């Protein structure tokens, strides 16, 4: 159900076309990123993950970063441009 809701939001906000690969995947985020990596061919170290999960200290950031993905923990969401731009800058410097 949450997957349908998330896909619906992409359409409502008119942003689906901004993404080359869309996979909304509840559960194991390492599997999620393995699927994205396989479909896209993009190396993990060229991926940036924004995670608003509140599970544990850093949500899903630890398992995803173990793959080599830069993970940005955003428990309050991407609520300001500063949050987004800070992560993008970190990614550029990474």
PyMOL commands that set and color helices and strands:
alter all, ss='L'
color gray80, all
select helices_A, chain A and resi 2-12+16-18+29-40+44-46+61-65+81-93
alter helices_A, ss='H'
color red, helices_A
select strands_A, chain A and resi 48-51+70-73
alter strands_A, ss='S'
color yellow, strands_A
deselect
rebuild
show_as cartoon
